[in-house]
Amino acid sequence: MKSQYFLEEREKETLEIVGIVESEFSALTTDQLNIKPAGDKWSISECLAHLNLTLNIYIPQMQKVVEEKEKYGIQKENFSYSAIGKMAVKAMQPKTDKSIGFKIKTFKRLNPERAEMDARATMNSFLDFQRATIEVIHGLKNTSLSKPKIITAAGPILKMGIGDALHFMVAHNQRHIVQA
């Protein structure tokens, strides 16, 4: 797929996520944001808090790549997923009917701490991360999407090219917005 198209699609998906949060979640009360749909399910606030914890791993690394993009060379015309990237995105992305394919256990360090959560601040922080994602996407134009490596939430043992990591991150956001 064309690299430019790949970036445009990630931006479009991110803007759709922002639209959902702003239109469906921002009018809710704090109590509504904190309601758990079932005992073991996360509330909207918990989903957003989990995403914030995860985004705090990816976004700073991606921003650093954008700041130092001359180190990584010029973007190839076509973007290709690595085998790991393709598998990770497929596992994370909701299906076209908005259902979740299969459950994936979250790392303990990425579990939201509901007791310490301010629902409004959590939502605002999430929206700030989405704006930062769009800035990263714009900053990646004409930059290699495979050379810069991003350490994943699994830790330094698993790194992905920034293109793979970007799509994984957006798919992860989509998954938990559907869940919320």
C-alpha positions in Angstrom: 0.0 0.0 0.0 1.2 3.5 -0.7 2.8 5.1 2.4 0.9 8.3 2.0 -2.4 6.4 1.9 -1.3 4.4 5.0 -0.8 7.6 7.0 -4.0 9.2 5.7 -5.9 6.1 6.9 -4.4 6.3 10.3 -5.3 10.0 10.5 -8.9 9.3 9.4 -9.2 6.5 12.0 -7.8 8.8 14.7 -10.2 11.6 13.8 -13.1 9.0 13.9 -12.0 8.1 17.5 -12.0 11.8 18.5 -15.4 12.2 17.0 -16.8 9.3 19.0 -15.3 10.5 22.3 -16.5 14.1 21.7 -20.0 13.3 20.5 -20.8 10.2 22.7 -18.7 10.5 25.9 -18.2 14.2 26.6 -21.9 14.8 27.3 -22.0 12.1 30.0 -21.8 12.8 33.7 -18.8 11.6 35.8 -21.0 8.9 37.3 -22.0 7.7 33.8 -18.3 7.6 32.7 -17.5 5.5 35.7 -20.3 2.9 35.4 -19.0 -0.6 34.8 -21.2 -2.5 32.4 -20.5 -5.7 34.4 -18.4 -6.6 37.4 -15.3 -7.6 35.4 -15.7 -5.1 32.5 -14.1 -1.6 32.4 -16.1 1.6 32.6 -15.6 4.2 29.9 -13.1 6.1 32.2 -11.2 2.9 32.8 -10.9 2.2 29.0 -9.6 5.7 28.5 -7.2 5.5 31.4 -5.8 2.2 30.0 -5.4 3.8 26.6 -3.6 6.8 28.2 -1.2 4.5 30.0 -0.5 2.7 26.7 -0.3 5.9 24.6 2.2 7.3 27.1 4.6 4.5 26.0 4.2 5.0 22.3 3.6 8.7 21.7 6.8 10.1 23.3 8.9 7.6 21.3 7.1 8.6 18.1 7.5 12.3 18.8 11.2 11.7 19.2 11.4 10.0 15.8 9.7 13.0 14.2 12.1 15.3 15.9 15.1 13.3 14.6 13.5 12.1 11.3 16.5 13.1 9.2 18.4 10.1 10.9 15.9 7.6 9.4 15.9 8.4 5.7 13.2 9.1 3.2 9.9 7.3 3.2 9.5 4.5 0.6 6.6 4.9 -1.8 5.0 1.7 -0.5 4.5 0.7 3.1 4.8 -3.0 4.0 4.0 -4.5 7.4 6.5 -6.7 9.1 5.1 -10.2 10.0 4.9 -9.2 13.7 3.2 -5.9 12.9 0.6 -7.5 10.6 -0.2 -10.1 13.2 -0.4 -7.6 16.1 -2.7 -5.2 14.2 -4.9 -8.1 13.1 -5.2 -9.4 16.7 -6.0 -5.9 18.1 -8.3 -4.4 15.5 -12.0 -4.7 16.0 -13.9 -6.6 13.2 -15.9 -4.6 10.6 -19.1 -5.3 12.6 -17.3 -3.6 15.6 -17.0 -6.9 17.6 -13.8 -7.9 19.3 -12.3 -11.0 17.8 -10.8 -12.4 21.0 -9.8 -11.2 24.4 -6.2 -10.3 25.1 -5.1 -10.1 28.7 -3.7 -6.7 29.6 -0.3 -6.2 31.3 -0.8 -5.4 35.0 1.1 -2.2 34.7 -1.5 -1.0 32.1 -4.5 -1.7 34.3 -6.3 1.5 35.2 -6.6 2.4 38.8 -10.2 3.4 39.1 -10.0 4.8 42.6 -7.5 7.5 41.5 -9.3 8.5 38.4 -10.8 11.8 37.5 -13.1 10.9 34.6 -13.0 14.4 32.9 -9.3 14.7 33.2 -8.8 11.2 31.9 -11.0 12.0 28.8 -9.2 15.3 28.2 -5.8 13.5 28.4 -7.0 10.9 25.9 -8.0 13.7 23.5 -4.7 15.4 24.0 -3.0 12.1 23.0 -5.2 11.9 19.9 -4.1 15.4 18.9 -0.5 14.3 19.5 -1.1 11.2 17.3 -2.3 13.4 14.4 0.8 15.6 14.8 3.0 12.5 14.7 1.2 11.3 11.5 1.8 14.7 9.9 5.5 14.7 11.1 6.1 11.2 9.5 5.4 12.3 6.0 8.5 11.7 3.9 10.1 9.7 6.8 10.8 6.0 6.7 8.0 4.0 8.3 10.1 0.9 8.9 13.6 2.0 10.0 12.7 3.8 13.3 11.9 1.1 15.9 9.4 1.7 18.7 9.6 -0.3 21.9 6.2 -1.8 22.5 4.2 -2.1 25.7 5.7 -5.6 26.0 9.0 -3.9 26.7 12.4 -3.7 25.0 12.2 -7.4 24.0 9.6 -6.5 21.3 10.2 -3.6 18.9 8.2 -2.7 15.8 8.8 -0.3 13.0 7.1 3.0 13.5 4.5 2.3 10.8 3.5 -1.1 12.4 3.5 0.5 15.9 1.4 3.4 14.7 -1.3 1.1 13.2 -1.2 -1.1 16.3 -1.7 1.9 18.5 -4.6 3.2 16.5 -6.2 -0.3 16.4 -5.8 -0.6 20.1 -7.6 2.7 20.6 -10.4 1.5 18.3 -10.7 -1.7 20.2 -11.2 0.0 23.6 -13.4 2.7 22.2 -15.7 -0.1 20.9 -15.4 -1.7 24.3 -16.3 1.6 26.1 
